[in-house]
Amino acid sequence: MSRCTLRNIFTVLIYAGVALFLYPYLTGRLSSGLLLLVAGIGLAVLAGILRAACVEGDCPDREAHVALESKSAEPQSTHPHAPSHP
């Protein structure tokens, strides 16, 4: 399994943990949903730590995308006859 795939799986698990955490709030069962609150925040935190420790920054697709953005972020002249130097 590639690092990009693992990063996506951990991201989905983070969102699942947040959804599990918010479920008792949305249904109005705070007193009976204490276990869901603890399980949801635990899953989100654990998946976030694993994502950061195992795979953060090792996805070549993202690095290529960032490189393309930095090339396109060069200052553009607003006037067609403006000099290219300051």
N, C-alpha and C positions, 0 to 999 in steps of 0.2 A: 504494500500500500504506500503510495507516495505521500510526501509531506503536505502537499496541497490538499489531498483528500482528507488526511487527518485533521488539517486545520479547518476544513469545512465541516467535518463531523463534530469537532469540539465547539465550533460556532453554533451549530444547531443545538447541541446539548446545553449551551449557555442560555439560548433563547427558550428552550424547553424548561429549564430550571426557573427562569423568570416567570414563565407562564404558569408553572406549577405553584410558584410562590404567590402569584396574584389571584389564582383561582378562588381561594376562600374570601378574599376581599370582594371579588366580583359577584359571588353568589350570596354574600352576607352571612356566611357561617364561620365567623372568626373563632369562636370558642371550640367548635368541633374540628376545625381545619388546622389546628396547631401543628399537627404532624406534617401536613402538606406544606405549611410555611417553612418549617425546619428542613424538610427534604428538598424543597425547591431552592432555597438559598444555598443549601449544601451542594446540590448538583451544579448550580451556576458557578459557585466559587471554585469547586474542584475542577470543573471543565475549563474555567478561565485560567487557573494555575497550570493545568496540563498543557493548554494551548500555548501559554507564554513560555513554559519551560521546554517543551518538546519541539515546537514547529514554528515559532514566530520568526518571520523574516527569511525563511528558507524556501520560499515559493518563487521559482524562476519566472513564472508568468507575471507576478506582481512586479518584480524588478524590471522586467521589460516594459511594463506599462508605465512605471515611474520614470524610466529613462525617456520614453516618448513624450511624457508630459513636460519634463524639464527642457527638452529641445523646443517644444512649442511655446514655452513660457518666455522665450527671448523677447526683448522689447521690440515692438513693431512701430515703425514710423507712421504717423497719422497723415502726413502730407507726402504725396508721391515724389516731389522734387526736393524733399528735405535731405540734408547730408547724412551719411551713415555714421559719422563720428560726432561726439558731443561738442 
